[in-house]
Amino acid sequence: MKRRNLGTTDVSAIGLGCMGIAGVSGMAAMYGEVDKDEAVRTIHRALEIGIDFLDTAEVYGPYANEEFLGEALKGKRGKAFIATKFGFKIVDGRSRGTDSRPENIRAVCEASLKRLQTDVIDLFYQHRVDPDVPIEDVVGTMADLQAQGKIRFIGLSEAGVGTLERATATHRIDALQSEYSLWEREVEKDILPACRKHGIAFVPYSPLGRGFLTGDVKRAEDYPETDYRRNDPRYQGANFDANMELVATVKRIADAHGAKPAQVALAWLLAQGPDIIPIPGTKKVKRLEENAGAADLALTAADVTALNAAAPVGGTAGERYDTPAKLAMLRI
């Protein structure tokens, strides 16, 4: 597996998003039922093939995802680069708004260290910007944790340019995580340039459009009530039909290379710059191995042009999230 720079170290060019193994805020089967034994095999296989950048969060489960990862990495911790996140107020197993008060950041760090069964978190992100806590206080607290040796690198997620500029004026920011894929390119307007200005690695989550870009999807109404995609606006009605037109282009290019659609979508992201480190999520070995193959897929200039034309910035049908509250937490 090829490597890419993050902070003063390097990680696998493609990481592994672990959210689907436990779901978010009580949605344990948000992307289908989970076979925990297969999920453990997936983590171990990732390390075997050189994927060491593993992404989790306190709110995944909540708590269960970190606990799972801690158990799965017993005896293998030295091979993994673990990223986790804080920043949600969790009440009765559900996220209830944001909480990035310094005392909560410190408490979450200690709890995450225990759940992950480690003495240091490699990358600690603020999961969503808290409008009630100055970013200077947030980053200052993270810098203190870094100085204490409890975290190695500092990250933000879904921060807007103004927040990012204030954060970098306080302390070095090593990574920014935001949604980025062929069907979500808004970050190209200002977020990605701001990261490059400050030498910040960019970590795309949902790089496969929550699975849509694999082409192996159904309409929203065909998923069970417990599945996140049932309420995803981009999986619904006319939006689904319009977005499948992009998938047709991805499939055509994949067929020309003898590749999978997911590999083309990831290869397109990797081609956007050496600072891009996507973290596709999966809980199955087969999908993991397919995703890993994207690192060796070389798209032609014509391929990239065709994909850009099929997926212009702002061209995807439907909102990113299904509620105003979720949308309001982006790019603050």
Residue, then its C-alpha position, 0 to 999 in steps of 0.5 A: m500500500k502506498r503512503r501519504n503524509l499526515g503531519t510529521t508522519d505517513v499513513s496508508a494512502i487509503g484508510l479504513g472508516c470503521m463507523g459501519i461496524a457499530g453505527v452512530s448514536g444507537m443506529a447499530a445496523m445503519y449500513g446493514e447487519v454486522d457480522k462481528d467476526e467478519a469485521v475483526r477479520t477486516i481489521h486484521r486484513a487491513l493491517e496485513i495489506g498495509i492499511d493502517f489508518l483506522d478511523t473511529a469516534e466516541v459517538y460511533g455506537p456510541y462507545a462500542n466502536e472504540e471498544f471493538l477496535g481496542e479488542a481487535l487490535k490487541g497485540k497489533r496496536g503498533k501496526a495501526f494509526i488510530a484516529t478518533k473524535f470528540g465533540f458531541k453531547i451524548v445523552d442516553g446513547r444518543s447525540r444531543g448537540t455539540d460539546s467541545r468544552p475543554e473539560n469534556i475534551r479531556a474527559v473524552c480523551e481519557a475515556s477513549l484511551k481506555r476503550l481503545q486500550t492504548d496509551v496514545i491516540d494518534l489523531f484526535y479530531q473535533h468531530r463537529v465545530d461547537p458554536d458555543v466554544p471558541i475554536e481557540d479554546v478547543v485547539g488549545t486544549m488539544a495542544d495541551l493533550q499533545a504536550q502531555g503525550k496523550i495524542r500525537f496529531i490534531g484534527l478538525s472535521e467539517a470546519g469552515v474556512g474561518t474556523l480553520e484560519r483561527a485554529t491554525a493561528t492557535h496551533r498547527i492543525d494536521a488533518l481536516q476531515s470532511e465529506y468529499s467524493l465525486w458526488e460531493r465536491e463543494v470542498e474544492k471551492d475553499i476548504l481544500p485550498a485553505c488546507r493546502k495553504h497551511g499544509i493540512a492533510f485532507v481526509p475525505y469521509s464517505p468517499l464512495g457517497r455512502g456506498f452509492l458510487t459502488g453501483d451496488v445500491k437500491r432505492a431508499e424505500d427498499y432498505p429496512e427502517t434501521d438502514y441510514r440510506r432509507n432516509d438519505p435524500r440522494y437515494q430517494g425518488a428522482n434524486f436516485d435516478a439522476n445520481m445513477e447517471l453519474v454511476a453509469t459513467v463510473k461503471r463505464i470507466a471501471d469496465a475499461h480498466g477491468a476494475k470495480p466502480a468503487q476503485v474508480a471513485l477512489a482513484w479519482l479522489l487520490a488523483q486530486g492531490p497527494d494530500i488526499i487520504p480517503i477513508p472508505g468504510t467497510k466491515k467486509v474483507k472483500r470490499l476492503e481488498e477491492n478498495a485497496g486496489a484503487a491505490d494502484l489504479a491509474l486513471t487517464a486524463a480522459d477518464v478524469t475529464a469524463l468523471n469531472a463532467a459527469a459530476p460537476v461541483g454542486g451537480t448531485a441531486g438531493e441534500r447531503y443530510d435529511t434534516p436541517a439540524k445535520l446540515a447546520m453542523l457543516r462548515i461552521 
